[in-house]
Structure formats: structure tokens, C-alpha cells
Amino acid sequence: MEDMIEGQTHDTHPTRSMLAGLLIGGLAGAAAMLLLAPQSGEQTRVQIREKSIQLRDQTTASVKDALEQARVETDGLTAGVREKAGELKRQGKKELVRQMDRASAALDAGKKAVKAA
């Protein structure tokens, strides 16, 4: 295999491996902190509760930001669609007038042909 160099393999997903390592290391560190923390169980529960509230608030803020951004983008798309619909309506009216003029001219020509015959 060309990807092997002296027993080393070529990692095709280094980012995934790094993230997995960070996740596993973070979980191991959190577990060690809880097991070896020089504080009482009550203090640990309070700390977990506070961190949970903080995480909830951060998540709520992120969701609100995402919803606001989606609303702004939707408003922009809606305005663009309305503008395009107005343009199409104007073009349709022009084409209708043009076709009616052609039909009227053809009708007049038909009448003249009938009278001339």
C-alpha cells in the first residue's frame, strides 16, 4: 500500500479522530473531576445544576439567534418572490395586450376579406 510508510497508516479523517479524542478525553476528565473532587456531594450537585442552567441558557440563546436569522432570510426571500411575481404580472399584461392587438388585427383583416369577397 502506498499510504503506509514504515508501519504508519495514513488517516483519511484526521478531524474526526481529533474530535473523538477530545470527546473521550473530556468525558474522562469530567468523570475524574467528579470522582476526585475535594467537595461534598451537595456541592457537586449544585455545580452540576448551575452548569446545566448555563448550558440551557446558551442553547436557548443559540436557538433564538438561529430562528432570527432564518426569519430574516425568509423575509428576504419573500420580498424577492413578491418582486419577481410583480414583474411576471407586468410582463403577462403586456403580452396579453400584444396578443389581443394581434387577434383584433386578424379579426379586422378577416372582416375586410369577407367584405371584399
N, C-alpha and C positions, 0 to 999 in steps of 0.2 A: 504494500500500500504506500502511495506517495505521501499520504498525510502523516505517516508515522516517521518520527525522527528519533532514533536511538531509544525506542521504548515509550516515547511520549506520543499521546494521541492529540489530534487537532480537534479542539472543542468547537463545534459548529454553533453553539448557543451560549457564548460566554456571559451574556447579560442574564439569561435565565439561571445559570449556575450561580452567578453572583447574588442574585435576588434570593434564590433558595438558601444560600449560605447565610445571608443577612437575616432571613426569616428564622431559620433554625437557631442561629446564634442569639437573636433577640429573644426568642422563646426560652432558650436555655438560660440566658441572663436574667430574664424576668422570674423564672422558676427559682433560680439560685437566690435572687434578691428576696423573694418571699420566704424561702426556707431559712436563709441565714440572716435575715434582717433582725437587728437588735431592738425590735419593738414588739409590743404586745399584739395579740390578735385583733383587738379592738382598734388599735392604731392602724393596722394593716387594712382592716375593713373600711375605715374612714378614708384612708388614702385611695383604696380601690374605688369607693363611691365617688370621691372628688374627681378622680381621673375619668370615671365613666361619665359624669356630668360634663366635664370639659370636652370629652370626645363627642358626646351628644350635641353640645352646643356648636362645636366645629363642624360636625356633619350637617346640622341644620343650616348653618351659615353657607356651607358649600352648596347645599341643595337649593337654597334661596337664590344664590348667585347664578347657578345653572338655569333655574327657572326664569330669572330675569333676562338672562342672555337669550334664552330660547324665545321669550316673548318679544324682545327687541328684533331678533332675526325674523320672527313670524310677521311682525308688523311691517318690516321692510319688504318681505316677500309679498304680503297682501297689497301694499301700495304699488309694487311693481306689476302685480297681476291686474289691479284696477286700471293702471295706466295703459297697459297693453290691451285690455278689454275695451277701453275708450277709443284707442287708436283703431282697433279692429272694427268697432262700431262705425266710426267715421269713414273708414275705407269701404265698409259694406254699404253705407248710404250713398257714397259716391258711385260705387259700382251699380247699385240699383237704379240711380238716376240715369247713368250711362246706358244701361240695358233698356230702360223704359224709353229713352230717346230713340234708341235703335229700333225698338218694337214700333214706336209711333211713326218713325220714318218709313219702316217697312209697310205698315198699315196704309199710310198715305200713298206710297208707291203702288200698293195693291189696288187702292180705290181708283187712282189715276189710270191704271192698266184696265180695270173693269169698265170705266167710263169711255176709254179710248177704243175699246173692243166693240 
